[in-house]
Amino acid sequence: MIKLTTAMLSRASRLAKEATKMSSTLTKAFVERYGVEYSEVDCDWLIDDLDYGMGNGHLTLEQADKWMTDAGHPPLKEKKNVTQ
C-alpha cells in the first residue's frame, strides 16, 4: 500500500503548476509554428505524449513537425525581415 504524505501532495502540486505553465508556453509556440494548437489537430500520438506523458520523454522538433505535417499542418513558412 502507498502511504499518502504531505511531501507527495506538495510534489504533485508543484509538478502540476509547472506543467500548466509549460502547456501555456507550448500552446503559444505551436500556434506560432503551425498556425494551430496541437490539441486542435487529429494527432493522437502528439496529444498522448504532451498531455498524458505516454511518450518516451524525448520528443524532437523533427518528430513534432512530421506528426503535424501528417495531420495536415506543416510548419508555417518563416517570415523574413525585409529591409528597405
Backbone hydrogen bonds, N-H to C=O, Kabsch-Sander energy under -0.5 kcal/mol:
donor,donor_aa,acceptor,acceptor_aa,energy
3,K,1,M,-0.5
9,L,5,T,-2.2
10,S,6,T,-2.9
11,R,7,A,-2.4
12,A,8,M,-2.4
13,S,9,L,-2.2
14,R,10,S,-2.4
15,L,11,R,-2.7
16,A,12,A,-2.2
17,K,13,S,-2.0
18,E,14,R,-2.4
19,A,15,L,-2.6
20,T,16,A,-2.2
21,K,17,K,-2.1
22,M,18,E,-2.6
23,S,19,A,-2.5
24,S,20,T,-1.8
25,T,21,K,-2.1
26,L,22,M,-3.1
27,T,23,S,-2.4
28,K,24,S,-1.9
29,A,25,T,-2.1
30,F,26,L,-2.4
31,V,27,T,-2.2
32,E,28,K,-2.1
33,R,29,A,-2.3
34,Y,30,F,-3.5
35,G,30,F,-0.7
35,G,31,V,-1.4
36,V,30,F,-0.7
40,E,37,E,-1.6
41,V,38,Y,-1.2
43,C,41,V,-2.2
47,I,43,C,-2.1
48,D,44,D,-3.2
49,D,45,W,-1.8
50,L,46,L,-2.9
51,D,47,I,-2.7
52,Y,47,I,-0.8
52,Y,48,D,-0.8
53,G,49,D,-0.9
54,M,48,D,-2.2
60,T,58,H,-0.5
64,A,60,T,-2.3
65,D,61,L,-2.8
66,K,62,E,-2.1
67,W,63,Q,-2.8
68,M,64,A,-2.8
69,T,65,D,-2.6
70,D,66,K,-3.0
71,A,67,W,-1.4
72,G,69,T,-1.9
73,H,68,M,-3.2
76,L,33,R,-3.5
83,T,81,N,-0.6
84,Q,82,V,-0.5
